[in-house]
Amino acid sequence: MEMPKLTIGNVTARLPIVQGGMAVKISLSPLAAAVAQAGGIGVIAGSGLEPEELANELRAARAQTDGVIAVNIMVAVSAFKELVHVAIREGADLIIAGAGFSRDVFTWCREADIPMVPIVGSERVAQLSERFGASAVIVEGVEAGGHLGTDEPMETLLPRIINSVNIPVIGAGGVVTGDDIKRVLDAGAAGVQMGTRFAATKESSAPEAFKQMYVDAKDEDIVLIQSPVGLPGRALANPFTRLLDSGERQRIERCVTCLKKCGKDFCIMDKLIRAQEGDVEGGLVFSGAAATRIHDIPSVSDLMERLVSEWQLASGGASA
Ligand SMILES: Cc1cc2nc3c(=O)[nH]c(=O)nc-3n(C[C@H](O)[C@H](O)[C@H](O)COP(=O)(O)O)c2cc1C
């Protein structure tokens, strides 16, 4: 038995698996190209990159695969418009926008004939997105890693959103196995988006200590922080999150106005970059709640094969 394909606008992936965009510099060309090459949708996270860096990542991914490569950019970043235009110019197959809502991006994508896929957390925003021309929506439940737009689990949010729009709906949050994929597809989703599971792969650009934190994570390590973006964020507990909990004021050393609106509680860009550079105690390690079910750091091709076999077994078919 074959997994269903995923079609979004004029783009089709062989497998209904989208690798979540992960900033800063966690999902770059090595991860996105490996996922695309294995049949899924590989996503380069544009937030926090210089426009030229994003262009180089897209070119590097293209040089490695003919598969589907998307770019994810957070609406909340100041460079949103510039980064979307670079992604369009460099031939991204899809644009995915999270952490905020932008009307303009629908126009830019329509003019470029590129499918636009917003990340939504409510029926209202899903319907609004469809009206503005979204080719699909990604529904992120509260279990997801990174910034959260809802306090509702994907299990209850997903069916309501599927019933409220007529475009493909992709479920995200807590998906780490083929059984999880089956559950989400059975609920009526056209595909899944998986973040944390792909952050803990060989091709992810997270440092080894960051990946190992997922493997070691226990229930009590999964925490929520309040991000200066104005949204809660799900992360792994470390000395930095404990400092935030203590309420101690964080000094912002060098503000480069990376966000359109910033709560200034701490510098999110600095903390995400620190973690990506290996300081997993002083930086911020975003993580989904399902990190507790991740026990290894496989290559993307091994992981994708495993996900397909698990899905086939769960679906009553023979393992590949
Ligand atoms: C380390 C990390 C960084 C993330 N960065 C982004 C981001 O830049 N933009 C975005 O829209 N979502 C981001 N996310 C969310 C993922 O794209 C994905 O939707 C989410 O991780 C799904 O939940 P899961 O981790 O349970 O699979 C991030 C998640 C993680 C774990």
Ligand as a Chemical Component Dictionary entry (heavy atoms), coordinates in Angstrom:
data_LIG
# 
_chem_comp.id                   LIG 
_chem_comp.type                 NON-POLYMER 
_chem_comp.pdbx_formal_charge   0 
_chem_comp.three_letter_code    LIG 
# 
loop_
_chem_comp_atom.comp_id 
_chem_comp_atom.atom_id 
_chem_comp_atom.alt_atom_id 
_chem_comp_atom.type_symbol 
_chem_comp_atom.charge 
_chem_comp_atom.model_Cartn_x 
_chem_comp_atom.model_Cartn_y 
_chem_comp_atom.model_Cartn_z 
_chem_comp_atom.pdbx_ordinal 
LIG C1  C1  C 0 13.590 24.106 16.793 1  
LIG C2  C2  C 0 12.285 24.546 16.169 2  
LIG C3  C3  C 0 12.241 25.736 15.443 3  
LIG C4  C4  C 0 11.049 26.138 14.813 4  
LIG N1  N1  N 0 11.037 27.278 14.053 5  
LIG C5  C5  C 0 9.930  27.607 13.338 6  
LIG C6  C6  C 0 9.948  28.707 12.435 7  
LIG O1  O1  O 0 10.957 29.368 12.229 8  
LIG N2  N2  N 0 8.792  29.004 11.777 9  
LIG C7  C7  C 0 7.651  28.265 11.955 10 
LIG O2  O2  O 0 6.627  28.580 11.323 11 
LIG N3  N3  N 0 7.617  27.204 12.795 12 
LIG C8  C8  C 0 8.729  26.853 13.467 13 
LIG N4  N4  N 0 8.714  25.735 14.262 14 
LIG C9  C9  C 0 7.524  24.854 14.242 15 
LIG C10 C10 C 0 7.710  23.697 13.215 16 
LIG O3  O3  O 0 7.823  24.178 11.912 17 
LIG C11 C11 C 0 6.553  22.684 13.273 18 
LIG O4  O4  O 0 5.342  23.215 12.852 19 
LIG C12 C12 C 0 6.368  22.125 14.674 20 
LIG O5  O5  O 0 7.630  21.779 15.193 21 
LIG C13 C13 C 0 5.441  20.925 14.640 22 
LIG O6  O6  O 0 5.376  20.313 15.889 23 
LIG P1  P1  P 0 6.327  19.065 16.314 24 
LIG O7  O7  O 0 7.623  19.666 16.707 25 
LIG O8  O8  O 0 5.594  18.435 17.425 26 
LIG O9  O9  O 0 6.488  18.183 15.095 27 
LIG C14 C14 C 0 9.873  25.347 14.937 28 
LIG C15 C15 C 0 9.935  24.162 15.694 29 
LIG C16 C16 C 0 11.112 23.753 16.297 30 
LIG C17 C17 C 0 11.143 22.466 17.068 31 
# 
loop_
_chem_comp_bond.comp_id 
_chem_comp_bond.atom_id_1 
_chem_comp_bond.atom_id_2 
_chem_comp_bond.value_order 
_chem_comp_bond.pdbx_ordinal 
LIG C1  C2  SING 1  
LIG C2  C3  SING 2  
LIG C2  C16 DOUB 3  
LIG C3  C4  DOUB 4  
LIG C4  N1  SING 5  
LIG C4  C14 SING 6  
LIG N1  C5  DOUB 7  
LIG C5  C6  SING 8  
LIG C5  C8  SING 9  
LIG C6  O1  DOUB 10 
LIG C6  N2  SING 11 
LIG N2  C7  SING 12 
LIG C7  O2  DOUB 13 
LIG C7  N3  SING 14 
LIG N3  C8  DOUB 15 
LIG C8  N4  SING 16 
LIG N4  C9  SING 17 
LIG N4  C14 SING 18 
LIG C9  C10 SING 19 
LIG C10 O3  SING 20 
LIG C10 C11 SING 21 
LIG C11 O4  SING 22 
LIG C11 C12 SING 23 
LIG C12 O5  SING 24 
LIG C12 C13 SING 25 
LIG C13 O6  SING 26 
LIG O6  P1  SING 27 
LIG P1  O7  DOUB 28 
LIG P1  O8  SING 29 
LIG P1  O9  SING 30 
LIG C14 C15 DOUB 31 
LIG C15 C16 SING 32 
LIG C16 C17 SING 33 
# 
